[in-house]
Amino acid sequence: MHYPSTVAFQIPRPWPSRAKFMGKRYWPTLITIWHEDPMDFSKVEGGRSDDSCGWSSPLLRKGERAEWEKKAEYQYKELFAKRAAVAESKSYARVCYDVPDCYTAVYWLWRHFKHEHLKGKWYYRQPWQYGNRPSASELEAIMNLATNPVDNLQWAFKADAIYPPGERNAEHDDFLWFYFSVLRCYRRHHRPWYRHPRWHVHHWHIQFHPWQTLRRWLFTRCCRCGKRFAYGESPCTSSWNSERPGWFKGEKNVYHANCGDIRVGSGGPVAAE
């Protein structure tokens, strides 16, 4: 389930907790600053349904995708020239180039994106689309994107899922998906720190934890037994879309853990009889 709230900053309190975590004292959070996404896609596209600010990576402007799709078609014929030539039954297909692995494809696409990124600069005079060298940090990003043991694009090559643009399967795993994945990573790598959505001050929601704890103890009551919660106790709820309580009002539809008719069995939490 997607949620438009993302933690932008956490400010710990100046004194540590008496309790220890993994043998060490820790500083509990005093203030949490949340970024509340407005989910306004009137000027951007290509993001998740809860990310119109481009938290994960910068989004495309409206109408920009069509231009990149044309460039993707050209890049497919450059990187997978042999596949394209075989599909068109060309006599010269045997001498055409075909990228051997995922890393090579990401590497040359990255250089293509860097050329597109820099060609509008007054100091850039490189006419060839691959005629620029990635920096050390860019090479690290390329290696991570192509070979990270946890999350990478290797499966697209192992499953032979690189289809020509426009020829999609049920999961839309074609070259366009691969192309835009690398593009998003390139833009995220080169995005200045001050342009990250966490600095959208007008989207901030500030959570002051001591007041939240005090308000819950003073005003919130269990919706099942009607009793108050202990100071610092975390309530349970089965509601996903509860309204935010007012300044001097308690939370609704919350209850004690013991009031939830839940017991722990040998196989995990099960409903009590």
ABEGO torsion letter per residue (X at the ends): XBBABBBABBBBBABBBABBBGGBBBBBBABBBBBBBAGBAAABBGBBAABAAGAABBBBBBGAAAAAAAAAAAAAAAAAAAAAAAAAGBAAAAABBBBABAAAAAAAAAAAAAAAAAAABAABABABAAABBBBAAAAAAAAAAAABAABBAAAAAAAGABBBBGBBBAAGBBAAAAAAAAAAAAAAAABBAAABAAABAAABBBBBAAAAAAAAAAABBBAAAGBBBBBGBBBBBABABBBBBBAABBBBGBBBAAAAGBBBBAAEBBBBX
